Amino acid sequence: MLSKATEWNILNSCPRIKLLKELGRDILIDPATEEKLLTASPQPLHDVILIMQDTGMRPQDVFRMRWGHLNWFKRVLFIPSGKTRNSRRYVPLSERVIKALQLRRASANGWVFPSSHSKSGHVSNVANQWRCTRKKIGLDAAVKLYCCRHTFATDALERTGNLAALMKALGHADAQTAMKYQHPGLEQIRIAVDERNREHAERPGFEESPHNSPHSPERVQ
């Protein structure tokens, strides 16, 4: 908008705005925290968290889910619109998301998360439920609902290595944006070290004892 204002001579020049560093992509919901959240969360927050963790959908996409956009046979959800031009997409649904949706009653107005208190006819905010649940289980205030989307993206990219598929699932057009979810493969390093230690332990004549340690009194000169 600022660039357009400069182009239209509304502004003499486009001011440079330094954006704050984005937080949240490095905060992931580990399995133990997820279990605590799901146990303590009331509806509809419970299902919103579960769906975001397993699909990477934005909160707004979850709130606007319609029964007519669900394909039970293919186990996918169609998202007709959203934040970006690539938001129009199909999202795969996990087994537990399917089970959670099957337990919900189909609403008369077609929304998966209907609300009689909202002008739109569907739930549009779970912020209060999130804050109360987060406080109840003792989570840091830095943990946001959006961390569920980041957790999905990080896990999906780490387990599949398929950046193109992840971009489609998230509705991203820019590969650089999706690449932010690619964290160093620390788990692979841990596995490599464990394998090395097992190989050393299996060598003939090798015994796990203090005498084999380079720091044992017999080895120190």
N, C-alpha and C positions, 0 to 999 in steps of 0.2 A: 504494500500500500504506500509506503514511503517513497519507493522508487517511482510509482505511478504519479504521486503528488509532485515529485521533482520533474517528471516528464511533462506534466500538464502545467508546469510553472506555478503551482500552488506553493511550493517550497523552493528556495533558492538552491539548496543542496540537500542531499540525503544524509541525515545524521547517522553516525556510527553508534550502534547500540551493542554493548558488550553483554551477552547473555550469561546468566548464572550457570554454573556447571550443573548438568542434569544428574540428579541422584535417583537411585532406585534400581538401575540395571544390575548393580552388583549385590543387591539384597535379594536373596532367593528364599523361597519357602521350602525348607527341608521337610522330609517325611514326618518327623516327630512334630514339627510346628503345624503342618497341615492337619494331622490327626487332632491336635488340640483345638485348632480353629473349627474344624468340622464338628467336633463334639460339643463345643461351646456355642456355636452359632445358631441363632433362630432362623426360621424361614422368613424371607426368601434368601437371606445372606448365605445360608448353607449351600444351596444349589448354585448360587452365583459363583461362590468360591470354587466349588467342584468343577463347574463348567469352564471357568477361566483357567484353572490348573490343567485341564485336559484338552482344551482347544486353543488357548491363547487368544480368545476373543476379548475385545475391549468391553468394559462394563456396559457401555451404551448398546453394543451389539447384542449382549445377553439380554438386557432389558427389553429390547425390541424383537425378541424371538417370537415367531408365529408358528402355530401348529401346521399351517398350510405349507410352510417352507421346510418341513421335516420330511426326509425320505427314509422311512424306516427300513426299507429293503437294502438300500445302498449304505445306510447308516451315515448319512451326511446331512448337514444343514445348509440351506441356501441363504446367503446374506445379500439382499438386493441393493443395499446402499450403505454408505458409511463415511468415515473421515476423509479418505482419499479416493482417487479414481479407481484404484485397485481393490477397494473394499468390497466390490461386487464379486462374490466368490462362493465356493463351496468349502465347508469346513468339516473334516472327519470327526465323528463322534465315538468316543471310547465306550467300552462295555458298561462302565459304571455310570457314565452320563446317560446312556440309553436307559438303564435301570431307573435312574433318578427321574427322568422324564416320564417314564411309564407310570410312576407313582403319583405324578401330578395329574390333577383333574383337568380335562379339556374345558377351557372357558368359553362362554357364549360369544365373547367378542373376538375370539381367535388368538389372543395373546397368551404366551406361555406363562408370563408373569403379570397377570391382570391386576389392576388396582382401581378401586372405586373412588379413591381420593385424588387421583391424578387426572388432569384434563385430557391427557393423551390416551388414557384407558389402560396404561401399563405402568409398572414400577419404573421410576426414573432415578431413584437414588436409594442407596443403602448405607450412606455415610455414617449415620447415627448408629446403626447396628454394628458397623465395622469398628467404630471407635470404642463402643461399649464392650464388644467381644475382645478386641485387642487389649484393652485395659484389664479385662477379667482374667485373661491368661498370662498377663505380664509381658506383653510384647512391647518393644521399643516403638515410640511414636514415628520413627523413620520408616517403619514397615507399613507400606500402603497397599491397598487392594490391588493396585496395578502390578505389584510384585508378582502376583499370580501369573500374569501374562509373560513377564520376564522369565519366570521359572520354567514355564512351558517352552518358551523359545530356546532357552539355554539347554535344557534337557533334550529337546527334539534335535537340535543341531549337533549336540555332542554324540547322541546315539545313532543318528543317521548320516551325518556329514553331508546331507543333501540341502544345500543352501537354496536352490531354486524351489524345492518343495516347501521349505519353511517360508519363503517369501510369499508364496501363494496362500499358505495357511494363515499368515498374519495379515495379508493384504498390503504388503510392501511393494513399492515400485523401485526403490533404491537399494541396491545390494549393499552399499556401505552401511545403511541403517540396520539391515539384518545381520551384518558382520559384527555389530557391537555385541551380539549375543554369543560370539565365539570366544569362550574363555580358554586359557591354557589347559591342556589335558593333564591336569595334576593326577587324576586317577590312573592314567596310563603310566605315569612315572612311578606311582606307588606300586602298581602291579609289576613293573620291571624290576624294582628293587627287591620285592618279595621273591620273584623268580630267581634273581641272582643269589639271594641268601639261601634259597632251597638247593640250588645247584652246588653251592659251596658246602652245604651240610651233607650232601650226598656223595662227596668225594671220598675215596678210600682213605682211611687213616685220620679223617677229620672228626674231631669230637668237640662238642660244645662244652668248653671248660675254661676257667679263668686263665689257664696256661696258654691258650690260643690267642688270648687278647694281647695286642701290642702294648697295652698299658699294664700288664701283669708285672709283678716285682721281678720275675725271672727274666723278662724281656727288656726291662729298663736298664740301661747301662749307666 
